[in-house]
Amino acid sequence: MIDCIDCGGRCSLQVTWADDDPREPGDIVTYRCEDCHDVWYIELPDEDVARGDL
């Protein structure tokens, strides 16, 4: 989860990856805020994918 930039609410990841199609650097993921319902599109940087943070 991440914090919403607009309202400070919690944003949940809205995508999943199939076992045969793992996430890769440069993939675009979406998060949606539980409070204000804004959607955030974030490009996965190299270090998050390598660490398995998502």
Chimera marker file (.cmm) of the C-alpha trace (Angstrom):
<marker_set name="trace">
<marker id="1" x="0.000" y="0.000" z="0.000" r="1" g="1" b="0" radius="0.5"/>
<marker id="2" x="0.998" y="3.593" z="-0.541" r="1" g="1" b="0" radius="0.5"/>
<marker id="3" x="-0.372" y="6.885" z="0.796" r="1" g="1" b="0" radius="0.5"/>
<marker id="4" x="-2.530" y="9.041" z="-1.474" r="1" g="1" b="0" radius="0.5"/>
<marker id="5" x="-0.821" y="12.285" z="-2.408" r="1" g="1" b="0" radius="0.5"/>
<marker id="6" x="-4.135" y="14.166" z="-2.528" r="1" g="1" b="0" radius="0.5"/>
<marker id="7" x="-5.949" y="13.106" z="0.652" r="1" g="1" b="0" radius="0.5"/>
<marker id="8" x="-3.523" y="10.958" z="2.658" r="1" g="1" b="0" radius="0.5"/>
<marker id="9" x="-5.738" y="7.864" z="2.376" r="1" g="1" b="0" radius="0.5"/>
<marker id="10" x="-4.503" y="4.347" z="1.654" r="1" g="1" b="0" radius="0.5"/>
<marker id="11" x="-4.007" y="3.279" z="-1.954" r="1" g="1" b="0" radius="0.5"/>
<marker id="12" x="-4.226" y="-0.393" z="-2.897" r="1" g="1" b="0" radius="0.5"/>
<marker id="13" x="-2.456" y="-2.077" z="-5.776" r="1" g="1" b="0" radius="0.5"/>
<marker id="14" x="-4.984" y="-2.885" z="-8.525" r="1" g="1" b="0" radius="0.5"/>
<marker id="15" x="-2.976" y="-5.364" z="-10.623" r="1" g="1" b="0" radius="0.5"/>
<marker id="16" x="-1.669" y="-8.892" z="-10.228" r="1" g="1" b="0" radius="0.5"/>
<marker id="17" x="0.845" y="-10.904" z="-12.202" r="1" g="1" b="0" radius="0.5"/>
<marker id="18" x="0.468" y="-14.398" z="-13.608" r="1" g="1" b="0" radius="0.5"/>
<marker id="19" x="3.164" y="-16.916" z="-12.677" r="1" g="1" b="0" radius="0.5"/>
<marker id="20" x="4.204" y="-17.197" z="-16.330" r="1" g="1" b="0" radius="0.5"/>
<marker id="21" x="4.287" y="-13.390" z="-16.827" r="1" g="1" b="0" radius="0.5"/>
<marker id="22" x="6.115" y="-11.845" z="-13.828" r="1" g="1" b="0" radius="0.5"/>
<marker id="23" x="6.452" y="-8.110" z="-13.232" r="1" g="1" b="0" radius="0.5"/>
<marker id="24" x="9.350" y="-6.344" z="-14.913" r="1" g="1" b="0" radius="0.5"/>
<marker id="25" x="11.013" y="-2.942" z="-14.584" r="1" g="1" b="0" radius="0.5"/>
<marker id="26" x="9.097" y="-0.415" z="-16.663" r="1" g="1" b="0" radius="0.5"/>
<marker id="27" x="5.696" y="-2.076" z="-16.142" r="1" g="1" b="0" radius="0.5"/>
<marker id="28" x="2.924" y="0.373" z="-15.283" r="1" g="1" b="0" radius="0.5"/>
<marker id="29" x="0.851" y="-0.475" z="-12.194" r="1" g="1" b="0" radius="0.5"/>
<marker id="30" x="-2.253" y="1.214" z="-10.823" r="1" g="1" b="0" radius="0.5"/>
<marker id="31" x="-3.162" y="2.069" z="-7.270" r="1" g="1" b="0" radius="0.5"/>
<marker id="32" x="-6.622" y="3.318" z="-6.206" r="1" g="1" b="0" radius="0.5"/>
<marker id="33" x="-7.256" y="5.405" z="-3.105" r="1" g="1" b="0" radius="0.5"/>
<marker id="34" x="-9.801" y="3.901" z="-0.712" r="1" g="1" b="0" radius="0.5"/>
<marker id="35" x="-10.948" y="7.363" z="0.415" r="1" g="1" b="0" radius="0.5"/>
<marker id="36" x="-11.021" y="9.746" z="-2.570" r="1" g="1" b="0" radius="0.5"/>
<marker id="37" x="-10.937" y="7.023" z="-5.289" r="1" g="1" b="0" radius="0.5"/>
<marker id="38" x="-8.154" y="8.717" z="-7.250" r="1" g="1" b="0" radius="0.5"/>
<marker id="39" x="-6.119" y="6.378" z="-9.446" r="1" g="1" b="0" radius="0.5"/>
<marker id="40" x="-2.334" y="6.517" z="-9.559" r="1" g="1" b="0" radius="0.5"/>
<marker id="41" x="-0.305" y="5.069" z="-12.438" r="1" g="1" b="0" radius="0.5"/>
<marker id="42" x="3.251" y="4.249" z="-11.404" r="1" g="1" b="0" radius="0.5"/>
<marker id="43" x="6.117" y="2.846" z="-13.464" r="1" g="1" b="0" radius="0.5"/>
<marker id="44" x="8.001" y="0.078" z="-11.675" r="1" g="1" b="0" radius="0.5"/>
<marker id="45" x="11.626" y="1.057" z="-11.140" r="1" g="1" b="0" radius="0.5"/>
<marker id="46" x="14.396" y="-1.533" z="-11.323" r="1" g="1" b="0" radius="0.5"/>
<marker id="47" x="15.062" y="-1.681" z="-7.568" r="1" g="1" b="0" radius="0.5"/>
<marker id="48" x="11.426" y="-2.410" z="-6.503" r="1" g="1" b="0" radius="0.5"/>
<marker id="49" x="11.176" y="-5.377" z="-8.869" r="1" g="1" b="0" radius="0.5"/>
<marker id="50" x="14.569" y="-6.753" z="-7.839" r="1" g="1" b="0" radius="0.5"/>
<marker id="51" x="13.681" y="-6.571" z="-4.127" r="1" g="1" b="0" radius="0.5"/>
<marker id="52" x="10.183" y="-7.993" z="-4.661" r="1" g="1" b="0" radius="0.5"/>
<marker id="53" x="8.537" y="-5.067" z="-2.841" r="1" g="1" b="0" radius="0.5"/>
<marker id="54" x="5.272" y="-5.317" z="-4.747" r="1" g="1" b="0" radius="0.5"/>
<link id1="1" id2="2" r="1" g="1" b="0" radius="0.2"/>
<link id1="2" id2="3" r="1" g="1" b="0" radius="0.2"/>
<link id1="3" id2="4" r="1" g="1" b="0" radius="0.2"/>
<link id1="4" id2="5" r="1" g="1" b="0" radius="0.2"/>
<link id1="5" id2="6" r="1" g="1" b="0" radius="0.2"/>
<link id1="6" id2="7" r="1" g="1" b="0" radius="0.2"/>
<link id1="7" id2="8" r="1" g="1" b="0" radius="0.2"/>
<link id1="8" id2="9" r="1" g="1" b="0" radius="0.2"/>
<link id1="9" id2="10" r="1" g="1" b="0" radius="0.2"/>
<link id1="10" id2="11" r="1" g="1" b="0" radius="0.2"/>
<link id1="11" id2="12" r="1" g="1" b="0" radius="0.2"/>
<link id1="12" id2="13" r="1" g="1" b="0" radius="0.2"/>
<link id1="13" id2="14" r="1" g="1" b="0" radius="0.2"/>
<link id1="14" id2="15" r="1" g="1" b="0" radius="0.2"/>
<link id1="15" id2="16" r="1" g="1" b="0" radius="0.2"/>
<link id1="16" id2="17" r="1" g="1" b="0" radius="0.2"/>
<link id1="17" id2="18" r="1" g="1" b="0" radius="0.2"/>
<link id1="18" id2="19" r="1" g="1" b="0" radius="0.2"/>
<link id1="19" id2="20" r="1" g="1" b="0" radius="0.2"/>
<link id1="20" id2="21" r="1" g="1" b="0" radius="0.2"/>
<link id1="21" id2="22" r="1" g="1" b="0" radius="0.2"/>
<link id1="22" id2="23" r="1" g="1" b="0" radius="0.2"/>
<link id1="23" id2="24" r="1" g="1" b="0" radius="0.2"/>
<link id1="24" id2="25" r="1" g="1" b="0" radius="0.2"/>
<link id1="25" id2="26" r="1" g="1" b="0" radius="0.2"/>
<link id1="26" id2="27" r="1" g="1" b="0" radius="0.2"/>
<link id1="27" id2="28" r="1" g="1" b="0" radius="0.2"/>
<link id1="28" id2="29" r="1" g="1" b="0" radius="0.2"/>
<link id1="29" id2="30" r="1" g="1" b="0" radius="0.2"/>
<link id1="30" id2="31" r="1" g="1" b="0" radius="0.2"/>
<link id1="31" id2="32" r="1" g="1" b="0" radius="0.2"/>
<link id1="32" id2="33" r="1" g="1" b="0" radius="0.2"/>
<link id1="33" id2="34" r="1" g="1" b="0" radius="0.2"/>
<link id1="34" id2="35" r="1" g="1" b="0" radius="0.2"/>
<link id1="35" id2="36" r="1" g="1" b="0" radius="0.2"/>
<link id1="36" id2="37" r="1" g="1" b="0" radius="0.2"/>
<link id1="37" id2="38" r="1" g="1" b="0" radius="0.2"/>
<link id1="38" id2="39" r="1" g="1" b="0" radius="0.2"/>
<link id1="39" id2="40" r="1" g="1" b="0" radius="0.2"/>
<link id1="40" id2="41" r="1" g="1" b="0" radius="0.2"/>
<link id1="41" id2="42" r="1" g="1" b="0" radius="0.2"/>
<link id1="42" id2="43" r="1" g="1" b="0" radius="0.2"/>
<link id1="43" id2="44" r="1" g="1" b="0" radius="0.2"/>
<link id1="44" id2="45" r="1" g="1" b="0" radius="0.2"/>
<link id1="45" id2="46" r="1" g="1" b="0" radius="0.2"/>
<link id1="46" id2="47" r="1" g="1" b="0" radius="0.2"/>
<link id1="47" id2="48" r="1" g="1" b="0" radius="0.2"/>
<link id1="48" id2="49" r="1" g="1" b="0" radius="0.2"/>
<link id1="49" id2="50" r="1" g="1" b="0" radius="0.2"/>
<link id1="50" id2="51" r="1" g="1" b="0" radius="0.2"/>
<link id1="51" id2="52" r="1" g="1" b="0" radius="0.2"/>
<link id1="52" id2="53" r="1" g="1" b="0" radius="0.2"/>
<link id1="53" id2="54" r="1" g="1" b="0" radius="0.2"/>
</marker_set>
